[in-house]
């Protein structure tokens, strides 16, 4: 549960402008679930996913985020 609090507190900083176009839905195992407002944003998030995951994991003692998952329905 502590991981989720940390993740929520750094999410906007790490996502930057893209964060305005996606909604953080939660965590499923080692994946962050996202809903985007367009396919363009989804593609950009996928393109930058390795760097984003690296940046998010630096806030945790043990890296646990393995991938970002874009969902169409929730």
N, C-alpha and C positions, 0 to 999 in steps of 0.2 A: 504494500500500500504506500510506503514511503516513496517508492519509485514513481508512482503516478503523480504524487504531489510535486516532486522535483521536475518531472516531465512537463506538467502543466505550467509551472513557473518559468521555464526556459523556452517553451514552445514558440511564442511570438518572436522572441529575440532571434532564434535560430531560423525560423521560417521567413522572416523578413516580409517583403511585399506579397509573396505567395501566400502567407498566412491569412491575408485579408480575403483570399478567394477559396479557402478550404476550411472545413470544420473538423476538428479533432473529435472523433467519435469514441475512442477508447483504445484499449489494448487487448489483443487476443494472442496468448502465449508470448511469442517474441516479436509480434508484428504490431505496428501502430496503424489503426484503422482511420482512414480519412475519407471525407466526402468533398468533392470539388464542385465548383459552380460551372466549370466548362472542361471540355476535353483538352483544350490548349494548356490549362493549368495542370491537369492530370499528367500530360506529357512532360511538362517542365519539371514536375515533382519527380517523376520516374527518372528523367535525365540527371537530376541532381541528387538522387537518392543515396548513392554511396557517400558523398560528402556530407549530406544531412545526417545520415546514420552515424558517421564518424563524429560529427560535431555534437550530436545529442548524447552519444555514449561517453563523451569526456566528462560529463557531469556525474557519472556513477562510478562507484568503486570497482564494480565488475560490469563490463559492457554486456548489455542484455538485448538491446534492440537489434534485430537481425534484418528486418525489412519493413518497408512502408507498403501498406495495402490500400489501394483505392477501391472503394465500394460504391456501387450505383444505387443500391437500396439498403436501407437499414431499418 
